[in-house]
Amino acid sequence: MVGCLRRSRLPQVRDFSVSLYQKAVAGLLFPLHERLKGHDTIAVHKAMEASQWLTPQALAGLQLENLRRFLLKIEQNVPYYHDLFKALDFKPEQVGSLADLQRLPLLDKATIRAHTDALKARGAQALKRFNTGGSSGEPLIFFLGKERVSHDVAAKRRATRWWDVDIGDREIVVWGSPIELGAQDRIRLARDALFRTELLSAFEMSQENLQLFVERIVARRPSMLFGYPSSLALIAQYGLEHGVDLAQLGIKVAFVTSERLYDHQRELIERVFGCPVANGYGGRDAGFIAHACPEGSLHITAEDMVVEIVDSEGHVLPTGKSGEIVVTHLFTSEFPFLRYKTGDVGVLAGEPCACGRGLPVLASVEGRTTDFMVAADGTILHGLALIYVLRDMPDVANFRIVQESLALTRVEVVPRNTLTRTMVAEIESGLRARLGEAVQIEVVEVDEIPREASGKFRYVVSRVTAL
């Protein structure tokens, strides 16, 4: 049990048999696994390990070559884009710069839903059906081919190795996934065991489960953690409150993704687990877009991706300006994501990273468009402006802020003891100061705040169009 671990010292032991096993997994089992699945992951990863050190100019040239090849493929094989290019008199072979992409319309979820069959390449084999979690509306159904999966897995592995961990190192994953029982899922669990990955479900972050999660991490002594920042922060907080020394386990890095990483979460995770936090950005639909290196820069997977930042009218913004992130994944020729609107807000950096990689950098990912609030006077506010009203209240255990309209914002609060009138007045005053004095603030006490269907947690949800 957790209680008996409070005063335990956990010595650092170098296990050479473990190191040999990791090398066997990375060098033998994983390549065999990918070959049996028909993936080109190993070759793609080898090329990426080299191309990351190209100059920014050389990488831009490689990116342009990959873009032309992608556009030619989808013109020939994808009915939707064959017809679109013809209607626009757009000729892929004449593309001379990334700016030429701006002649093509943005792709949104509604368009994909309306043209799903026409977006499948003729003759595409073994496409797998996926869907997004629907955190900002109706879930999106789409398809991935082996080409796309190979590139995403290779890009993830490259980013993992930046932190001196690799496939075959012990890993604990805290993710929005049930404990699977089907035949295919049993195969997956067996594979995870061989690769030394253990899954903990982020659907249920109860006190009982948090205790079990801490116990599993202590027993497993993983080299790396992977999960939602909110989930790892909750586990860290539980360990801290119960006196469990998690900083002595030898964890090298905590990878986080799929949610906005807040500063207070990073600080807590790093302090409790005694390791750096590496932020990643991507999605099931858009792919593996960017990942942090040890210098702290969020590097774009430029060999596979063209990232644009656009305003509310769809116009491309210059470097340093904040807007919606639009992605073209250059290895989705079987079901294209071309100028795809992610619904996330970010900024491109103008300077290269000190790490020496030529990969371009996202200066920041500021959250989803629905993470921004609109004040009564039309001012757009980042959700952080409201979040810290409640974060600074010691008697608030958890909360969610939902902007229902310009006139009404609802706040769900899980108090540590009881929601008092003084607390309600402080919440109302703090939010009205930012949203407008006439705005109705409805504060509701709840026992818990459920996560979304995907397992993610969101502090702020706005039903008012902000961007």
C-alpha positions in Angstrom: 0.0 0.0 0.0 1.1 3.6 -0.5 1.3 4.3 3.2 4.1 1.9 3.8 6.3 3.6 1.1 6.5 7.0 2.7 9.9 6.7 4.3 11.4 4.2 1.8 14.6 5.0 0.1 14.7 3.9 -3.5 18.3 3.4 -4.6 19.5 3.9 -8.2 20.6 0.6 -9.6 22.0 0.2 -13.1 20.6 -3.1 -14.5 22.6 -4.2 -17.5 20.2 -7.0 -18.2 17.4 -4.4 -18.6 19.6 -2.4 -20.9 20.2 -5.4 -23.1 16.5 -6.2 -23.2 15.8 -2.6 -24.3 18.4 -2.9 -27.1 16.8 -6.2 -28.2 13.3 -4.6 -28.3 14.5 -1.5 -30.2 16.8 -3.4 -32.6 14.9 -6.7 -33.2 11.3 -6.9 -31.8 10.1 -3.4 -32.9 11.5 -3.7 -36.5 9.9 -7.1 -36.8 6.6 -5.8 -35.4 6.5 -2.9 -37.9 7.5 -5.1 -40.8 4.7 -7.6 -40.0 2.2 -4.6 -40.0 3.4 -3.5 -43.4 4.8 -0.2 -42.0 7.9 1.6 -43.3 8.6 3.0 -39.8 12.2 1.9 -39.5 13.3 3.5 -42.8 11.4 6.6 -42.2 12.8 7.0 -38.7 16.4 6.5 -40.0 15.8 9.2 -42.6 14.4 11.6 -39.9 17.3 11.0 -37.6 19.5 12.5 -40.3 17.2 15.2 -41.7 16.7 16.9 -38.3 20.2 18.2 -38.6 19.8 19.8 -42.0 19.9 23.5 -42.2 16.5 25.3 -42.1 16.9 26.1 -45.8 17.7 22.4 -46.7 14.8 21.2 -44.7 12.5 23.7 -46.4 13.7 22.3 -49.8 12.9 18.7 -48.6 9.5 19.9 -47.4 8.7 21.4 -50.7 9.7 18.2 -52.6 7.4 16.2 -50.3 4.6 18.7 -50.8 4.8 18.4 -54.6 4.8 14.6 -54.4 1.8 14.6 -52.1 -0.2 17.0 -54.3 0.5 15.0 -57.4 -0.6 11.8 -55.7 -3.9 13.2 -54.5 -4.6 14.8 -57.8 -4.3 11.5 -59.5 -5.9 9.2 -56.9 -8.3 11.2 -54.7 -11.6 12.1 -56.3 -12.3 15.1 -54.1 -9.0 16.8 -54.9 -8.9 15.7 -58.5 -12.1 17.7 -59.0 -11.1 20.6 -56.8 -7.7 21.1 -58.5 -9.4 21.0 -61.9 -12.0 23.5 -60.9 -9.3 25.9 -59.5 -6.9 25.2 -62.4 -4.4 24.2 -59.7 -1.4 22.3 -61.1 0.8 20.5 -58.5 3.8 20.3 -60.8 3.9 24.1 -60.9 4.0 24.6 -57.1 7.2 26.6 -56.5 6.8 27.5 -52.8 4.8 26.7 -49.7 2.9 30.0 -50.3 1.2 28.3 -53.3 -0.8 26.3 -50.9 -2.8 29.4 -50.2 -4.6 29.0 -53.5 -6.3 26.0 -52.0 -9.3 26.3 -49.5 -9.0 25.3 -45.9 -10.3 21.9 -44.9 -12.6 21.7 -42.0 -14.5 18.9 -40.2 -17.8 19.7 -42.0 -16.1 19.3 -45.4 -14.6 15.9 -44.4 -18.0 14.7 -43.1 -19.7 15.8 -46.3 -17.1 14.2 -48.6 -15.7 11.3 -46.7 -15.9 8.7 -49.5 -14.6 11.1 -52.1 -11.6 11.8 -49.9 -10.5 8.2 -50.0 -7.8 7.4 -52.6 -8.8 5.0 -55.3 -7.4 1.6 -54.6 -6.3 2.4 -51.1 -5.8 -0.7 -49.1 -6.3 -1.5 -45.4 -7.5 2.0 -44.4 -8.4 2.0 -40.7 -11.3 4.0 -39.4 -10.7 6.5 -36.6 -12.6 9.2 -34.9 -11.8 12.2 -32.7 -13.2 12.5 -29.2 -15.6 15.3 -30.2 -14.3 17.6 -27.4 -15.4 20.7 -29.4 -18.5 19.3 -31.0 -19.5 16.3 -33.1 -16.8 13.6 -33.4 -15.0 13.4 -36.8 -14.8 10.1 -38.6 -11.7 9.7 -40.8 -9.3 7.1 -42.2 -5.6 6.4 -41.9 -3.4 4.4 -44.1 -0.1 2.6 -43.4 1.9 5.5 -44.9 0.5 8.0 -42.4 0.9 5.7 -39.4 4.5 4.8 -40.3 5.5 8.5 -40.4 3.7 9.4 -37.2 5.3 6.5 -35.3 8.7 7.4 -36.7 8.3 11.0 -35.7 7.3 10.1 -32.2 10.2 7.8 -31.8 12.7 10.4 -32.9 11.3 12.9 -30.4 11.4 10.3 -27.6 15.1 9.6 -28.3 15.8 13.3 -27.8 15.3 12.6 -24.1 17.6 9.6 -23.9 14.7 7.0 -23.8 13.6 4.7 -26.5 11.3 1.9 -27.4 11.8 -1.0 -24.9 12.5 1.3 -22.0 9.9 0.9 -19.2 7.0 3.2 -19.8 3.8 4.0 -18.0 1.0 5.5 -20.1 -1.9 7.3 -18.5 -4.5 7.6 -21.3 -8.2 7.8 -22.1 -8.5 4.1 -22.8 -10.5 1.4 -21.1 -9.0 -1.9 -19.9 -9.6 -3.7 -23.2 -10.9 -7.3 -23.3 -11.4 -8.1 -27.0 -9.2 -10.5 -28.9 -7.3 -7.7 -30.7 -7.0 -5.8 -27.5 -5.5 -8.8 -25.8 -2.9 -9.0 -28.6 -2.2 -5.3 -28.0 -1.7 -5.9 -24.2 0.7 -8.8 -25.0 2.6 -6.5 -27.4 2.7 -3.8 -24.7 4.1 -6.3 -22.2 6.9 -7.2 -24.7 7.7 -3.5 -25.2 7.4 -2.9 -21.5 4.6 -0.4 -21.7 1.9 -0.4 -19.1 -1.5 1.4 -19.6 -3.4 3.1 -16.8 -6.8 4.3 -17.7 -7.4 8.1 -17.3 -11.1 7.7 -17.4 -11.5 7.3 -13.7 -9.2 9.5 -11.6 -10.8 8.6 -8.2 -8.8 8.6 -5.0 -8.7 4.8 -5.0 -7.4 4.7 -8.5 -4.8 7.4 -7.8 -3.5 5.2 -5.0 -3.3 2.3 -7.4 -1.5 4.4 -10.0 1.1 5.6 -7.5 1.7 2.0 -6.4 2.1 0.8 -10.0 4.6 3.6 -10.8 6.6 2.8 -7.7 6.6 -0.9 -8.5 7.3 -0.4 -12.2 10.1 2.2 -11.8 9.6 3.4 -15.4 12.1 5.3 -17.4 9.4 7.5 -18.8 5.8 8.6 -18.2 3.3 9.5 -21.0 -0.1 11.0 -20.6 -2.4 14.0 -20.3 -0.9 16.8 -18.2 -4.0 16.9 -16.0 -3.7 13.2 -15.2 0.0 13.2 -14.4 -0.5 16.3 -12.3 -3.3 14.6 -10.3 -1.0 11.5 -9.7 1.8 13.8 -8.7 -0.5 15.7 -6.3 -1.7 12.4 -4.7 1.9 11.2 -4.2 2.9 14.6 -2.7 0.0 14.6 -0.3 0.6 11.0 0.8 4.4 11.4 1.3 5.5 9.0 -1.5 9.0 9.8 -2.7 8.5 9.5 -6.5 11.6 11.6 -7.3 13.9 8.7 -6.5 12.5 6.2 -9.1 14.9 7.2 -11.9 12.2 8.5 -14.2 14.0 10.4 -17.0 11.1 12.4 -18.6 7.4 12.9 -18.5 5.8 13.2 -21.9 2.5 15.1 -22.0 0.1 15.8 -24.9 -3.5 16.3 -26.0 -4.3 19.0 -23.5 -2.9 22.4 -22.8 0.0 22.2 -20.4 -0.3 24.8 -17.7 2.7 26.2 -15.8 1.4 25.0 -12.4 1.1 21.4 -13.9 4.6 21.4 -15.3 6.0 22.7 -12.0 4.2 20.0 -10.0 5.0 17.1 -12.3 8.7 18.1 -12.4 9.0 18.6 -8.7 7.3 15.4 -7.6 8.7 13.0 -10.3 12.1 14.6 -10.3 12.3 14.8 -14.1 11.6 17.3 -16.9 8.3 17.6 -18.7 8.4 17.3 -22.5 5.4 18.8 -24.2 4.0 17.3 -27.4 1.4 18.6 -29.8 -0.7 16.6 -32.3 -3.9 14.7 -32.7 -5.4 11.6 -34.1 -6.6 13.6 -37.0 -3.8 16.1 -37.7 -0.9 13.7 -36.8 2.3 14.1 -34.8 2.8 17.9 -35.4 5.5 19.0 -32.9 7.5 18.0 -29.9 9.7 19.7 -27.3 13.5 19.1 -27.3 15.6 19.4 -24.1 16.3 23.0 -24.9 12.5 23.6 -24.6 11.6 24.4 -28.2 8.5 22.8 -29.7 9.9 21.4 -33.0 7.6 20.9 -36.0 8.0 17.6 -37.8 8.8 19.6 -41.0 9.6 16.5 -43.2 5.9 15.5 -42.8 4.1 18.7 -42.0 3.4 22.2 -43.3 2.1 24.4 -40.5 0.3 27.7 -41.2 -1.2 30.2 -38.8 -4.4 31.8 -40.1 -6.8 34.5 -38.9 -10.5 34.2 -38.5 -10.9 34.9 -42.3 -8.5 32.2 -43.2 -5.7 34.5 -44.2 -2.2 33.3 -43.4 -0.5 35.4 -40.7 3.2 36.3 -40.4 5.6 34.7 -38.0 5.0 35.8 -34.4 1.2 36.4 -34.8 -1.3 34.3 -33.0 -4.0 32.5 -34.9 -5.5 29.1 -35.7 -3.1 26.3 -36.5 -3.6 24.8 -40.0 -1.8 21.6 -40.9 -1.0 19.8 -44.2 0.2 16.3 -43.5 2.4 15.3 -46.5 2.0 11.6 -46.0 -1.8 11.3 -46.0 -2.2 10.6 -49.7 -4.7 7.8 -49.0 -7.0 10.1 -47.0 -5.6 13.6 -47.3 -5.4 16.3 -44.6 -4.6 19.3 -46.7 -4.7 22.7 -45.0 -6.7 21.2 -42.2 -8.1 23.5 -39.5 -7.1 22.0 -36.1 -9.2 24.3 -34.0 -6.0 25.1 -31.9 -4.4 28.5 -31.5 -0.7 29.0 -31.8 2.3 31.1 -32.9 5.2 30.3 -35.1 8.7 31.2 -33.9 11.1 33.1 -36.2 14.4 31.9 -34.7 16.0 28.4 -34.8 16.5 26.4 -31.6 19.8 26.4 -29.7 19.8 22.6 -29.9 21.1 22.8 -33.5 18.2 21.1 -35.2 17.0 22.8 -38.4 13.4 21.9 -37.6 11.1 24.9 -37.4 9.6 25.9 -34.0 6.1 26.6 -32.7 6.6 29.4 -30.2 3.5 28.4 -28.4 0.3 26.4 -28.6 -2.2 28.4 -26.7 -5.1 26.0 -26.6 -8.3 25.3 -28.5 -10.4 28.1 -29.9 -13.0 27.1 -27.4 -10.5 27.7 -24.6 -10.9 31.5 -25.2 -13.6 33.6 -23.6 -15.4 36.6 -25.0 -16.1 39.5 -22.6 -19.4 41.3 -22.8 -17.7 44.2 -24.6 -16.3 41.8 -27.2 -12.7 41.5 -25.8 -11.2 38.1 -26.4 -9.7 36.6 -23.2 -7.5 33.6 -22.8 -9.0 31.1 -20.4 -6.1 31.6 -18.1 -7.5 35.0 -17.2 -10.4 33.2 -15.5 -8.6 30.0 -14.5 -6.3 31.7 -12.0 -9.2 33.3 -10.2 -10.1 29.8 -9.0 -6.6 28.3 -8.9 -5.6 30.9 -6.3 -8.5 29.8 -4.0 -7.1 27.2 -1.5 -10.5 25.8 -0.7 -11.2 24.9 -4.4 -10.2 21.3 -5.2 -11.3 21.3 -8.8 -13.4 23.4 -11.2 -14.7 23.9 -14.7 -15.7 27.3 -16.3 -18.4 27.1 -19.0 -19.3 30.2 -20.9 -22.8 29.5 -22.1 -23.4 32.9 -23.7 -22.1 36.5 -23.5 -24.6 37.0 -20.7 -24.1 33.7 -18.7 -21.1 31.8 -17.4 -21.5 28.7 -15.3 -18.8 27.6 -12.8 -18.8 24.0 -11.5 -16.8 23.8 -8.3 -15.6 20.8 -6.3 -14.8 22.3 -2.8 -12.3 20.8 -0.4 -14.9 21.0 2.3 -18.0 23.2 1.6 -18.7 25.9 -0.9 -19.3 28.9 1.2 -21.0 32.2 0.4 -17.7 33.9 0.7 -16.2 31.6 -1.9 -19.1 32.2 -4.3 -18.8 35.9 -3.9 -15.1 35.8 -4.6 -15.7 33.7 -7.8 -18.4 36.0 -9.0 -16.4 39.1 -8.3 -13.3 37.8 -10.0 -15.1 36.6 -13.2 -17.2 39.7 -13.5 -14.1 41.9 -13.3 -12.9 40.1 -16.4 -16.1 39.3 -18.3 -18.2 42.4 -17.4 -20.1 43.5 -14.4 -23.5 42.7 -15.9 -22.6 39.1 -16.8 -24.5 36.4 -14.7 -22.1 34.1 -13.0 -23.8 30.9 -11.9 -21.7 28.9 -9.3 -22.7 25.3 -8.8 -21.2 22.9 -6.2 -20.6 19.4 -7.6 -19.0 16.2 -6.2 -16.8 15.6 -9.2 -16.3 16.9 -12.7 -16.3 14.1 -15.3 -13.7 14.0 -18.0 -14.6 14.1 -21.6 -15.3 10.9 -23.5 -11.6 10.9 -24.7 -10.3 11.0 -21.1 -9.2 14.6 -21.4 -9.9 17.3 -18.9 -10.7 20.9 -19.7 -10.8 23.8 -17.2 -12.5 26.1 -19.6 -15.2 25.6 -22.3 -16.7 28.5 -24.3 -19.8 28.1 -26.4 -19.3 31.6 -27.7 -17.3 32.0 -31.0 -14.1 33.8 -30.0 -11.8 33.4 -33.0 
